[in-house]
Amino acid sequence: MDYIELQCEALSHSYLGVVALRSLNLSIKGPTCVALIGANGAGKSTLLRGLVGAQRMSSGLMLLNGQEIYPECKQRAHIGYLSEQTPLPPSLTVNEVLKGASILHKTPRLVRQSAIEWCLTQCHLKDLQWRKCETLSRGQRQRVGLATAIIHRPNLLILDEVHSGLDPLQTQDMNQVLSDLAQHCLVVLSTHRLAAAEQIADHFWVLHEGRLIRSVTKQAWQETDSKDDSWSLESAYYDLISNYNLS
């Protein structure tokens, strides 16, 4: 798909009187990758649950290409999701797992094999397709989980701490996979791994105590904050939060 747009309008949510999100207004056009960053309790998980249609928000709207996202919506068929944990059947091969995922996503039988081949290529799994999941490393399992999340070629791909537990080499490999996927769909990446987010994201949403305190492209943030060539997302984020807390 050439054009993808995600919008949140006055989005708020509370749990038993505890406010998790406070009137968020977000807009992003893809294909691209946007990183959702913030401390624990900032509201990231609540926002992700809303975006995947797993939970109805207290107020406001979420729109994917102009169509509202909510638990019973048809738009959920165009959304992919991968959580931090990647449970896989240990006795099944990678190919068998992807076949099962294609059936769950109602991929037509005539294009099922081509969908599996596309996922194997996109997630760098061709050499592993006949391996049982119980023999895979953490990074390899993450890529298999990612492949199950994109088997239906979603317009919107939501990823929650996909780098968790990966070593530096596995992180580099995952970043390459995500960079490739961001050429085809809109990737929303929630992560505490700021160095990884800096490598692959073109846009950043910073949440703090349920509020959106910055929505900015990587280039604009670098141009605004950088006094030399040493800009990093980690230092820029810490400066932003520190100054916000002092205001």
DOFI-504113 format. One record per residue (C-alpha): residue number from 0; residue in one letter; chain; x, y, z. Coordinates in Angstrom, 2 decimals. Example, Ala and Ser with C-alpha at 12.3 -4.5 7.8 and 13.67 -1.06 7.14 Angstrom:
2
@num = 0 residu = A chaine = A x = 12.30 y = -4.50 z = 7.80
@num = 1 residu = S chaine = A x = 13.67 y = -1.06 z = 7.14
***
This chain:
247
@num = 0 residu = M chaine = A x = 0.00 y = 0.00 z = 0.00
@num = 1 residu = D chaine = A x = 1.40 y = 3.40 z = -0.96
@num = 2 residu = Y chaine = A x = -0.39 y = 5.55 z = 1.61
@num = 3 residu = I chaine = A x = -1.09 y = 4.79 z = 5.27
@num = 4 residu = E chaine = A x = -2.27 y = 7.29 z = 7.87
@num = 5 residu = L chaine = A x = -2.76 y = 6.79 z = 11.59
@num = 6 residu = Q chaine = A x = -4.50 y = 9.44 z = 13.67
@num = 7 residu = C chaine = A x = -5.44 y = 9.78 z = 17.34
@num = 8 residu = E chaine = A x = -7.80 y = 12.60 z = 18.24
@num = 9 residu = A chaine = A x = -8.25 y = 13.72 z = 21.87
@num = 10 residu = L chaine = A x = -7.48 y = 10.18 z = 23.02
@num = 11 residu = S chaine = A x = -7.85 y = 9.61 z = 26.76
@num = 12 residu = H chaine = A x = -8.15 y = 6.59 z = 29.01
@num = 13 residu = S chaine = A x = -8.55 y = 5.91 z = 32.73
@num = 14 residu = Y chaine = A x = -8.43 y = 2.77 z = 34.87
@num = 15 residu = L chaine = A x = -10.66 y = 2.99 z = 37.95
@num = 16 residu = G chaine = A x = -10.04 y = 6.71 z = 38.19
@num = 17 residu = V chaine = A x = -6.31 y = 6.51 z = 37.40
@num = 18 residu = V chaine = A x = -5.57 y = 8.50 z = 34.25
@num = 19 residu = A chaine = A x = -3.30 y = 6.63 z = 31.80
@num = 20 residu = L chaine = A x = -3.65 y = 8.82 z = 28.71
@num = 21 residu = R chaine = A x = -4.47 y = 12.51 z = 28.64
@num = 22 residu = S chaine = A x = -6.04 y = 13.87 z = 25.44
@num = 23 residu = L chaine = A x = -3.43 y = 12.65 z = 22.94
@num = 24 residu = N chaine = A x = -3.43 y = 14.07 z = 19.44
@num = 25 residu = L chaine = A x = -1.19 y = 12.08 z = 17.10
@num = 26 residu = S chaine = A x = -0.81 y = 11.87 z = 13.35
@num = 27 residu = I chaine = A x = 1.67 y = 9.93 z = 11.23
@num = 28 residu = K chaine = A x = 1.78 y = 8.97 z = 7.57
@num = 29 residu = G chaine = A x = 3.58 y = 5.94 z = 6.23
@num = 30 residu = P chaine = A x = 5.20 y = 3.77 z = 5.23
@num = 31 residu = T chaine = A x = 7.70 y = 4.71 z = 7.95
@num = 32 residu = C chaine = A x = 8.78 y = 3.77 z = 11.47
@num = 33 residu = V chaine = A x = 7.76 y = 5.83 z = 14.50
@num = 34 residu = A chaine = A x = 9.24 y = 5.04 z = 17.92
@num = 35 residu = L chaine = A x = 7.07 y = 5.39 z = 21.01
@num = 36 residu = I chaine = A x = 9.32 y = 6.16 z = 23.96
@num = 37 residu = G chaine = A x = 8.79 y = 6.98 z = 27.61
@num = 38 residu = A chaine = A x = 9.36 y = 5.65 z = 31.11
@num = 39 residu = N chaine = A x = 7.33 y = 2.86 z = 32.69
@num = 40 residu = G chaine = A x = 3.88 y = 4.23 z = 33.47
@num = 41 residu = A chaine = A x = 4.02 y = 6.83 z = 30.71
@num = 42 residu = G chaine = A x = 1.01 y = 5.31 z = 28.95
@num = 43 residu = K chaine = A x = 2.74 y = 3.41 z = 26.15
@num = 44 residu = S chaine = A x = 1.11 y = 0.04 z = 26.81
@num = 45 residu = T chaine = A x = -2.34 y = 1.61 z = 27.09
@num = 46 residu = L chaine = A x = -1.87 y = 3.36 z = 23.75
@num = 47 residu = L chaine = A x = -0.69 y = 0.15 z = 22.10
@num = 48 residu = R chaine = A x = -3.69 y = -1.80 z = 23.38
@num = 49 residu = G chaine = A x = -5.92 y = 0.82 z = 21.86
@num = 50 residu = L chaine = A x = -4.09 y = 0.85 z = 18.54
@num = 51 residu = V chaine = A x = -4.37 y = -2.91 z = 18.07
@num = 52 residu = G chaine = A x = -8.08 y = -2.79 z = 18.89
@num = 53 residu = A chaine = A x = -7.68 y = -4.81 z = 22.08
@num = 54 residu = Q chaine = A x = -9.24 y = -2.18 z = 24.30
@num = 55 residu = R chaine = A x = -11.74 y = 0.61 z = 23.81
@num = 56 residu = M chaine = A x = -10.47 y = 3.96 z = 25.07
@num = 57 residu = S chaine = A x = -12.43 y = 6.11 z = 27.51
@num = 58 residu = S chaine = A x = -12.76 y = 8.94 z = 24.98
@num = 59 residu = G chaine = A x = -11.39 y = 10.14 z = 21.68
@num = 60 residu = L chaine = A x = -10.82 y = 8.47 z = 18.32
@num = 61 residu = M chaine = A x = -8.17 y = 6.30 z = 16.68
@num = 62 residu = L chaine = A x = -8.29 y = 6.19 z = 12.89
@num = 63 residu = L chaine = A x = -6.40 y = 4.03 z = 10.39
@num = 64 residu = N chaine = A x = -6.84 y = 5.45 z = 6.89
@num = 65 residu = G chaine = A x = -9.92 y = 7.29 z = 8.12
@num = 66 residu = Q chaine = A x = -11.58 y = 4.20 z = 9.63
@num = 67 residu = E chaine = A x = -12.03 y = 3.97 z = 13.38
@num = 68 residu = I chaine = A x = -10.08 y = 1.38 z = 15.39
@num = 69 residu = Y chaine = A x = -11.99 y = -0.37 z = 18.19
@num = 70 residu = P chaine = A x = -12.31 y = -3.97 z = 19.45
@num = 71 residu = E chaine = A x = -14.93 y = -5.15 z = 16.92
@num = 72 residu = C chaine = A x = -13.72 y = -3.15 z = 13.91
@num = 73 residu = K chaine = A x = -12.85 y = -4.56 z = 10.49
@num = 74 residu = Q chaine = A x = -9.65 y = -2.51 z = 10.50
@num = 75 residu = R chaine = A x = -8.08 y = -5.04 z = 12.89
@num = 76 residu = A chaine = A x = -7.58 y = -7.31 z = 9.88
@num = 77 residu = H chaine = A x = -5.06 y = -4.76 z = 8.60
@num = 78 residu = I chaine = A x = -3.08 y = -4.55 z = 11.85
@num = 79 residu = G chaine = A x = -0.17 y = -6.75 z = 12.95
@num = 80 residu = Y chaine = A x = 1.08 y = -7.05 z = 16.52
@num = 81 residu = L chaine = A x = 4.06 y = -8.57 z = 18.30
@num = 82 residu = S chaine = A x = 4.48 y = -8.41 z = 22.08
@num = 83 residu = E chaine = A x = 7.66 y = -8.67 z = 24.13
@num = 84 residu = Q chaine = A x = 7.03 y = -12.37 z = 24.75
@num = 85 residu = T chaine = A x = 7.06 y = -14.70 z = 21.73
@num = 86 residu = P chaine = A x = 5.46 y = -18.03 z = 22.69
@num = 87 residu = L chaine = A x = 6.01 y = -20.59 z = 19.92
@num = 88 residu = P chaine = A x = 5.09 y = -24.30 z = 19.81
@num = 89 residu = P chaine = A x = 8.45 y = -25.98 z = 20.53
@num = 90 residu = S chaine = A x = 7.79 y = -29.11 z = 18.44
@num = 91 residu = L chaine = A x = 6.72 y = -27.25 z = 15.27
@num = 92 residu = T chaine = A x = 9.07 y = -26.05 z = 12.56
@num = 93 residu = V chaine = A x = 9.24 y = -22.42 z = 11.54
@num = 94 residu = N chaine = A x = 7.43 y = -23.27 z = 8.30
@num = 95 residu = E chaine = A x = 4.64 y = -25.02 z = 10.21
@num = 96 residu = V chaine = A x = 4.22 y = -22.04 z = 12.54
@num = 97 residu = L chaine = A x = 3.90 y = -19.68 z = 9.58
@num = 98 residu = K chaine = A x = 1.40 y = -21.98 z = 7.89
@num = 99 residu = G chaine = A x = -0.71 y = -21.94 z = 11.04
@num = 100 residu = A chaine = A x = -0.46 y = -18.14 z = 11.25
@num = 101 residu = S chaine = A x = -1.57 y = -17.82 z = 7.63
@num = 102 residu = I chaine = A x = -4.65 y = -19.92 z = 8.37
@num = 103 residu = L chaine = A x = -5.49 y = -17.87 z = 11.47
@num = 104 residu = H chaine = A x = -5.25 y = -14.69 z = 9.41
@num = 105 residu = K chaine = A x = -7.50 y = -16.26 z = 6.75
@num = 106 residu = T chaine = A x = -4.91 y = -16.02 z = 4.00
@num = 107 residu = P chaine = A x = -6.47 y = -17.50 z = 0.82
@num = 108 residu = R chaine = A x = -5.16 y = -21.00 z = 0.11
@num = 109 residu = L chaine = A x = -3.92 y = -20.06 z = -3.37
@num = 110 residu = V chaine = A x = -1.57 y = -17.37 z = -2.02
@num = 111 residu = R chaine = A x = -0.69 y = -19.01 z = 1.30
@num = 112 residu = Q chaine = A x = 2.66 y = -20.42 z = 0.17
@num = 113 residu = S chaine = A x = 3.74 y = -17.17 z = -1.44
@num = 114 residu = A chaine = A x = 2.83 y = -15.33 z = 1.79
@num = 115 residu = I chaine = A x = 5.00 y = -17.75 z = 3.77
@num = 116 residu = E chaine = A x = 7.89 y = -17.32 z = 1.33
@num = 117 residu = W chaine = A x = 7.57 y = -13.52 z = 1.59
@num = 118 residu = C chaine = A x = 7.72 y = -13.69 z = 5.40
@num = 119 residu = L chaine = A x = 10.73 y = -16.02 z = 5.35
@num = 120 residu = T chaine = A x = 12.56 y = -13.56 z = 3.11
@num = 121 residu = Q chaine = A x = 11.51 y = -10.40 z = 4.99
@num = 122 residu = C chaine = A x = 12.51 y = -11.82 z = 8.39
@num = 123 residu = H chaine = A x = 15.72 y = -13.55 z = 7.24
@num = 124 residu = L chaine = A x = 14.39 y = -17.02 z = 8.08
@num = 125 residu = K chaine = A x = 14.87 y = -19.02 z = 4.88
@num = 126 residu = D chaine = A x = 17.77 y = -21.01 z = 6.30
@num = 127 residu = L chaine = A x = 15.76 y = -21.77 z = 9.45
@num = 128 residu = Q chaine = A x = 12.38 y = -22.74 z = 8.01
@num = 129 residu = W chaine = A x = 12.74 y = -26.46 z = 8.73
@num = 130 residu = R chaine = A x = 14.19 y = -26.01 z = 12.22
@num = 131 residu = K chaine = A x = 11.97 y = -26.77 z = 15.19
@num = 132 residu = C chaine = A x = 11.21 y = -23.74 z = 17.34
@num = 133 residu = E chaine = A x = 12.73 y = -25.36 z = 20.42
@num = 134 residu = T chaine = A x = 16.16 y = -25.21 z = 18.74
@num = 135 residu = L chaine = A x = 16.04 y = -21.47 z = 17.99
@num = 136 residu = S chaine = A x = 17.86 y = -18.69 z = 19.81
@num = 137 residu = R chaine = A x = 15.99 y = -15.77 z = 21.40
@num = 138 residu = G chaine = A x = 16.71 y = -13.53 z = 18.42
@num = 139 residu = Q chaine = A x = 15.58 y = -16.18 z = 15.95
@num = 140 residu = R chaine = A x = 12.34 y = -16.71 z = 17.89
@num = 141 residu = Q chaine = A x = 11.70 y = -12.98 z = 17.83
@num = 142 residu = R chaine = A x = 12.03 y = -12.98 z = 14.05
@num = 143 residu = V chaine = A x = 9.65 y = -15.94 z = 13.77
@num = 144 residu = G chaine = A x = 7.17 y = -14.07 z = 15.95
@num = 145 residu = L chaine = A x = 7.57 y = -11.04 z = 13.73
@num = 146 residu = A chaine = A x = 6.93 y = -13.19 z = 10.66
@num = 147 residu = T chaine = A x = 3.63 y = -14.40 z = 12.16
@num = 148 residu = A chaine = A x = 2.66 y = -10.77 z = 12.74
@num = 149 residu = I chaine = A x = 3.16 y = -9.78 z = 9.10
@num = 150 residu = I chaine = A x = 1.88 y = -12.91 z = 7.32
@num = 151 residu = H chaine = A x = -1.25 y = -10.98 z = 6.28
@num = 152 residu = R chaine = A x = 0.81 y = -7.97 z = 5.11
@num = 153 residu = P chaine = A x = -0.67 y = -5.45 z = 7.56
@num = 154 residu = N chaine = A x = -0.83 y = -1.73 z = 6.90
@num = 155 residu = L chaine = A x = -0.05 y = -1.03 z = 10.56
@num = 156 residu = L chaine = A x = 2.50 y = -3.06 z = 12.53
@num = 157 residu = I chaine = A x = 2.59 y = -2.57 z = 16.32
@num = 158 residu = L chaine = A x = 5.70 y = -3.83 z = 18.14
@num = 159 residu = D chaine = A x = 6.08 y = -3.86 z = 21.92
@num = 160 residu = E chaine = A x = 9.67 y = -4.19 z = 23.20
@num = 161 residu = V chaine = A x = 10.69 y = -6.38 z = 20.27
@num = 162 residu = H chaine = A x = 14.39 y = -5.90 z = 21.19
@num = 163 residu = S chaine = A x = 13.97 y = -7.24 z = 24.72
@num = 164 residu = G chaine = A x = 16.56 y = -9.91 z = 25.56
@num = 165 residu = L chaine = A x = 18.48 y = -9.55 z = 22.29
@num = 166 residu = D chaine = A x = 22.26 y = -9.27 z = 22.26
@num = 167 residu = P chaine = A x = 23.99 y = -6.57 z = 20.14
@num = 168 residu = L chaine = A x = 24.29 y = -8.77 z = 17.04
@num = 169 residu = Q chaine = A x = 20.68 y = -9.94 z = 17.30
@num = 170 residu = T chaine = A x = 19.59 y = -6.32 z = 17.80
@num = 171 residu = Q chaine = A x = 21.44 y = -5.29 z = 14.64
@num = 172 residu = D chaine = A x = 19.78 y = -8.09 z = 12.69
@num = 173 residu = M chaine = A x = 16.34 y = -7.16 z = 14.04
@num = 174 residu = N chaine = A x = 16.90 y = -3.51 z = 13.14
@num = 175 residu = Q chaine = A x = 17.67 y = -4.46 z = 9.55
@num = 176 residu = V chaine = A x = 14.45 y = -6.49 z = 9.36
@num = 177 residu = L chaine = A x = 12.41 y = -3.61 z = 10.80
@num = 178 residu = S chaine = A x = 14.02 y = -1.07 z = 8.48
@num = 179 residu = D chaine = A x = 13.01 y = -3.23 z = 5.52
@num = 180 residu = L chaine = A x = 9.44 y = -3.61 z = 6.82
@num = 181 residu = A chaine = A x = 9.13 y = 0.15 z = 7.29
@num = 182 residu = Q chaine = A x = 9.40 y = 0.46 z = 3.52
@num = 183 residu = H chaine = A x = 6.07 y = -1.37 z = 3.15
@num = 184 residu = C chaine = A x = 3.96 y = -0.52 z = 6.19
@num = 185 residu = L chaine = A x = 3.62 y = 1.86 z = 9.12
@num = 186 residu = V chaine = A x = 5.65 y = 0.50 z = 12.04
@num = 187 residu = V chaine = A x = 4.92 y = 1.75 z = 15.56
@num = 188 residu = L chaine = A x = 7.76 y = 0.59 z = 17.80
@num = 189 residu = S chaine = A x = 7.47 y = 0.89 z = 21.59
@num = 190 residu = T chaine = A x = 10.87 y = 0.39 z = 23.19
@num = 191 residu = H chaine = A x = 13.20 y = 1.26 z = 26.04
@num = 192 residu = R chaine = A x = 16.17 y = 0.51 z = 23.78
@num = 193 residu = L chaine = A x = 16.74 y = 4.09 z = 22.64
@num = 194 residu = A chaine = A x = 19.93 y = 3.30 z = 20.71
@num = 195 residu = A chaine = A x = 18.00 y = 0.75 z = 18.63
@num = 196 residu = A chaine = A x = 15.12 y = 3.17 z = 18.10
@num = 197 residu = E chaine = A x = 17.54 y = 5.85 z = 16.95
@num = 198 residu = Q chaine = A x = 18.86 y = 3.55 z = 14.22
@num = 199 residu = I chaine = A x = 15.54 y = 2.69 z = 12.60
@num = 200 residu = A chaine = A x = 12.88 y = 5.30 z = 13.46
@num = 201 residu = D chaine = A x = 12.23 y = 8.38 z = 11.35
@num = 202 residu = H chaine = A x = 9.80 y = 9.90 z = 13.86
@num = 203 residu = F chaine = A x = 9.46 y = 9.89 z = 17.65
@num = 204 residu = W chaine = A x = 6.49 y = 10.13 z = 20.00
@num = 205 residu = V chaine = A x = 7.53 y = 10.88 z = 23.57
@num = 206 residu = L chaine = A x = 5.01 y = 10.11 z = 26.30
@num = 207 residu = H chaine = A x = 5.35 y = 11.30 z = 29.88
@num = 208 residu = E chaine = A x = 2.75 y = 10.69 z = 32.59
@num = 209 residu = G chaine = A x = 0.09 y = 10.03 z = 29.98
@num = 210 residu = R chaine = A x = 0.82 y = 13.15 z = 27.98
@num = 211 residu = L chaine = A x = 2.40 y = 13.53 z = 24.56
@num = 212 residu = I chaine = A x = 5.24 y = 15.95 z = 25.20
@num = 213 residu = R chaine = A x = 6.96 y = 15.66 z = 21.83
@num = 214 residu = S chaine = A x = 6.10 y = 14.46 z = 18.33
@num = 215 residu = V chaine = A x = 9.04 y = 15.11 z = 16.07
@num = 216 residu = T chaine = A x = 11.01 y = 13.73 z = 13.15
@num = 217 residu = K chaine = A x = 14.51 y = 12.52 z = 13.81
@num = 218 residu = Q chaine = A x = 15.95 y = 15.18 z = 11.51
@num = 219 residu = A chaine = A x = 14.06 y = 18.01 z = 13.20
@num = 220 residu = W chaine = A x = 15.09 y = 16.87 z = 16.68
@num = 221 residu = Q chaine = A x = 18.72 y = 16.66 z = 15.61
@num = 222 residu = E chaine = A x = 18.62 y = 20.12 z = 14.02
@num = 223 residu = T chaine = A x = 16.93 y = 21.65 z = 17.06
@num = 224 residu = D chaine = A x = 19.02 y = 20.12 z = 19.84
@num = 225 residu = S chaine = A x = 22.39 y = 19.29 z = 18.33
@num = 226 residu = K chaine = A x = 25.24 y = 21.65 z = 19.07
@num = 227 residu = D chaine = A x = 27.78 y = 19.32 z = 17.46
@num = 228 residu = D chaine = A x = 27.89 y = 15.91 z = 15.83
@num = 229 residu = S chaine = A x = 27.37 y = 14.02 z = 19.10
@num = 230 residu = W chaine = A x = 23.52 y = 13.99 z = 19.12
@num = 231 residu = S chaine = A x = 21.96 y = 10.82 z = 20.43
@num = 232 residu = L chaine = A x = 18.35 y = 9.95 z = 21.12
@num = 233 residu = E chaine = A x = 19.23 y = 8.85 z = 24.65
@num = 234 residu = S chaine = A x = 20.79 y = 12.16 z = 25.66
@num = 235 residu = A chaine = A x = 18.10 y = 14.17 z = 23.83
@num = 236 residu = Y chaine = A x = 15.36 y = 12.22 z = 25.65
@num = 237 residu = Y chaine = A x = 16.96 y = 12.71 z = 29.07
@num = 238 residu = D chaine = A x = 17.34 y = 16.44 z = 28.43
@num = 239 residu = L chaine = A x = 13.71 y = 16.71 z = 27.33
@num = 240 residu = I chaine = A x = 12.37 y = 14.87 z = 30.40
@num = 241 residu = S chaine = A x = 14.63 y = 16.79 z = 32.79
@num = 242 residu = N chaine = A x = 13.56 y = 20.15 z = 31.43
@num = 243 residu = Y chaine = A x = 9.90 y = 19.07 z = 31.37
@num = 244 residu = N chaine = A x = 10.00 y = 18.05 z = 35.05
@num = 245 residu = L chaine = A x = 11.56 y = 21.40 z = 36.00
@num = 246 residu = S chaine = A x = 8.88 y = 23.43 z = 34.23
***
